[in-house]
Amino acid sequence: MNIKKNDTVIVLSGKDKGVKGKVLVAMPAENKVIVEKVNVATCHTKPRKQGDVGGIVKRETPIRACKVALFCDKCGKGVRVGYKVADGKKTRICRKCGAEI
C-alpha cells in the first residue's frame, strides 16, 4: 500500500467522490485508510462512567485504499505513485509530472 499517515488524498468513488482530505490512520494489513471528513458515520454512545455524557457522535470510518489516490500539488489532481532511489533512499514520486510527494 503506497498511502501513509498524513498524506493528502482525493476520493475516487463513492458518496464522497472528489473530496480531498488528510489520512488520519493507515491500516496496511486490512488495506484500508481513515480520511478526515470522509465516510462519516453517526454513532450513538452510552455514558460508561458516572459523570460521562452519552449522545450522538460523528466519526470517520475506514474506506478501502483502492478508492483513494494520492493528491499531487503540482498536478492538482489524484495521481499514481512511482518510486525513485537516490543516495540509498527510496522516495515516492508523481507518475505524471515526476514531482516528489
PEJOJO-V209867 format. One record per pair of residues at least 12 apart in sequence whose ideal C-beta (glycine too) atoms are under 10 Angstrom apart, sorted by the first residue. I is the first residue (numbers start at 0). J is the second residue. D is the distance in whole Angstrom. If there is no record, write none. Layout:
i=I j=J d=D
i=I j=J d=D
//
This chain:
i=0 j=25 d=7
i=0 j=26 d=9
i=0 j=27 d=5
i=0 j=28 d=9
i=0 j=29 d=10
i=0 j=30 d=6
i=0 j=31 d=9
i=0 j=32 d=8
i=0 j=64 d=5
i=0 j=65 d=9
i=1 j=27 d=10
i=1 j=64 d=8
i=1 j=68 d=10
i=1 j=69 d=7
i=1 j=79 d=9
i=1 j=80 d=4
i=1 j=81 d=9
i=1 j=82 d=8
i=1 j=91 d=7
i=1 j=100 d=9
i=2 j=22 d=6
i=2 j=25 d=6
i=2 j=27 d=9
i=2 j=30 d=10
i=2 j=31 d=10
i=2 j=32 d=6
i=2 j=34 d=9
i=2 j=64 d=6
i=2 j=65 d=10
i=2 j=67 d=7
i=2 j=68 d=9
i=2 j=69 d=7
i=2 j=80 d=8
i=2 j=91 d=10
i=3 j=22 d=7
i=3 j=25 d=6
i=3 j=27 d=9
i=3 j=32 d=9
i=3 j=69 d=9
i=3 j=91 d=9
i=3 j=100 d=10
i=4 j=21 d=9
i=4 j=22 d=6
i=4 j=23 d=7
i=4 j=24 d=7
i=4 j=25 d=5
i=4 j=32 d=9
i=4 j=33 d=10
i=5 j=21 d=6
i=5 j=22 d=6
i=5 j=23 d=9
i=5 j=25 d=9
i=6 j=20 d=10
i=6 j=21 d=7
i=6 j=22 d=5
i=6 j=25 d=8
i=6 j=32 d=9
i=6 j=34 d=9
i=6 j=67 d=9
i=6 j=69 d=6
i=6 j=70 d=8
i=6 j=80 d=10
i=6 j=91 d=9
i=6 j=100 d=8
i=7 j=19 d=6
i=7 j=20 d=7
i=7 j=21 d=6
i=7 j=22 d=8
i=7 j=34 d=9
i=7 j=69 d=7
i=7 j=70 d=4
i=7 j=71 d=9
i=7 j=72 d=8
i=7 j=77 d=10
i=7 j=100 d=9
i=8 j=20 d=7
i=8 j=21 d=8
i=8 j=22 d=6
i=8 j=32 d=7
i=8 j=34 d=6
i=8 j=37 d=9
i=8 j=62 d=10
i=8 j=64 d=9
i=8 j=66 d=10
i=8 j=67 d=4
i=8 j=68 d=6
i=8 j=69 d=6
i=8 j=70 d=6
i=8 j=77 d=7
i=9 j=34 d=9
i=9 j=37 d=10
i=9 j=67 d=7
i=9 j=68 d=6
i=9 j=69 d=8
i=9 j=70 d=5
i=9 j=71 d=10
i=9 j=76 d=7
i=9 j=77 d=4
i=9 j=78 d=9
i=10 j=34 d=7
i=10 j=37 d=6
i=10 j=38 d=9
i=10 j=62 d=8
i=10 j=66 d=6
i=10 j=67 d=6
i=10 j=68 d=8
i=10 j=77 d=9
i=11 j=65 d=8
i=11 j=66 d=5
i=11 j=67 d=6
i=11 j=68 d=6
i=11 j=77 d=7
i=12 j=62 d=10
i=12 j=63 d=10
i=12 j=65 d=9
i=12 j=66 d=5
i=12 j=67 d=9
i=13 j=37 d=9
i=13 j=38 d=8
i=13 j=62 d=7
i=13 j=63 d=9
i=13 j=66 d=6
i=13 j=67 d=10
i=14 j=37 d=9
i=14 j=38 d=8
i=14 j=39 d=10
i=15 j=34 d=8
i=15 j=36 d=8
i=15 j=37 d=5
i=15 j=38 d=6
i=15 j=39 d=9
i=15 j=62 d=8
i=15 j=66 d=9
i=15 j=67 d=10
i=16 j=66 d=9
i=17 j=77 d=9
i=18 j=34 d=8
i=18 j=35 d=10
i=18 j=36 d=7
i=18 j=37 d=6
i=18 j=38 d=10
i=18 j=67 d=10
i=19 j=34 d=9
i=19 j=35 d=10
i=19 j=36 d=9
i=19 j=37 d=9
i=19 j=67 d=10
i=19 j=70 d=6
i=19 j=77 d=9
i=20 j=32 d=10
i=20 j=33 d=10
i=20 j=34 d=4
i=20 j=35 d=5
i=20 j=36 d=5
i=20 j=37 d=5
i=20 j=38 d=10
i=20 j=59 d=9
i=20 j=67 d=9
i=20 j=70 d=9
i=21 j=34 d=7
i=21 j=35 d=5
i=21 j=36 d=9
i=21 j=37 d=10
i=21 j=70 d=10
i=22 j=34 d=6
i=22 j=35 d=8
i=22 j=37 d=10
i=22 j=64 d=9
i=22 j=67 d=8
i=22 j=69 d=9
i=23 j=35 d=6
i=23 j=36 d=10
i=23 j=37 d=10
i=23 j=59 d=7
i=23 j=61 d=10
i=24 j=59 d=9
i=24 j=61 d=8
i=25 j=61 d=10
i=25 j=64 d=8
i=26 j=61 d=7
i=26 j=64 d=8
i=27 j=64 d=8
i=29 j=61 d=7
i=29 j=63 d=9
i=29 j=64 d=9
i=30 j=61 d=10
i=30 j=63 d=6
i=30 j=64 d=5
i=30 j=65 d=7
i=31 j=60 d=9
i=31 j=61 d=4
i=31 j=62 d=7
i=31 j=63 d=6
i=31 j=64 d=6
i=31 j=65 d=10
i=31 j=66 d=10
i=32 j=59 d=10
i=32 j=61 d=7
i=32 j=62 d=6
i=32 j=63 d=8
i=32 j=64 d=5
i=32 j=66 d=9
i=32 j=67 d=6
i=33 j=58 d=9
i=33 j=59 d=5
i=33 j=60 d=7
i=33 j=61 d=5
i=33 j=62 d=8
i=34 j=59 d=7
i=34 j=60 d=10
i=34 j=61 d=9
i=34 j=62 d=7
i=34 j=66 d=10
i=34 j=67 d=7
i=35 j=59 d=6
i=36 j=57 d=10
i=36 j=59 d=7
i=37 j=59 d=6
i=37 j=60 d=9
i=37 j=61 d=10
i=37 j=62 d=7
i=37 j=66 d=10
i=37 j=67 d=8
i=38 j=58 d=10
i=38 j=59 d=6
i=38 j=60 d=5
i=38 j=61 d=7
i=38 j=62 d=5
i=38 j=66 d=9
i=39 j=57 d=5
i=39 j=58 d=7
i=39 j=59 d=6
i=39 j=60 d=8
i=40 j=56 d=9
i=40 j=57 d=7
i=40 j=58 d=6
i=40 j=59 d=8
i=40 j=60 d=5
i=41 j=55 d=6
i=41 j=56 d=7
i=41 j=57 d=6
i=41 j=58 d=8
i=42 j=54 d=10
i=42 j=55 d=7
i=42 j=56 d=5
i=42 j=57 d=8
i=42 j=58 d=6
i=42 j=60 d=9
i=43 j=55 d=6
i=43 j=56 d=8
i=44 j=56 d=5
i=44 j=58 d=10
i=68 j=80 d=9
i=69 j=91 d=8
i=69 j=93 d=8
i=69 j=94 d=10
i=69 j=100 d=6
i=70 j=93 d=10
i=70 j=100 d=9
i=71 j=92 d=9
i=71 j=93 d=4
i=71 j=94 d=9
i=71 j=95 d=7
i=71 j=96 d=7
i=71 j=97 d=10
i=71 j=98 d=6
i=71 j=99 d=10
i=71 j=100 d=7
i=72 j=93 d=9
i=72 j=98 d=8
i=72 j=100 d=9
i=73 j=93 d=7
i=73 j=95 d=9
i=73 j=96 d=5
i=73 j=97 d=9
i=73 j=98 d=4
i=73 j=99 d=10
i=73 j=100 d=9
i=74 j=93 d=6
i=74 j=94 d=10
i=74 j=95 d=5
i=74 j=96 d=5
i=74 j=98 d=8
i=75 j=96 d=10
i=76 j=93 d=10
i=76 j=95 d=8
i=77 j=95 d=10
i=78 j=92 d=9
i=78 j=93 d=5
i=78 j=94 d=6
i=78 j=95 d=5
i=78 j=96 d=8
i=78 j=98 d=9
i=78 j=100 d=8
i=79 j=93 d=8
i=79 j=94 d=4
i=79 j=95 d=8
i=80 j=92 d=7
i=80 j=93 d=8
i=80 j=94 d=7
i=80 j=100 d=7
i=81 j=93 d=7
i=81 j=94 d=5
i=81 j=95 d=9
i=81 j=97 d=8
i=81 j=100 d=9
i=83 j=97 d=9
i=83 j=99 d=8
i=85 j=99 d=10
//
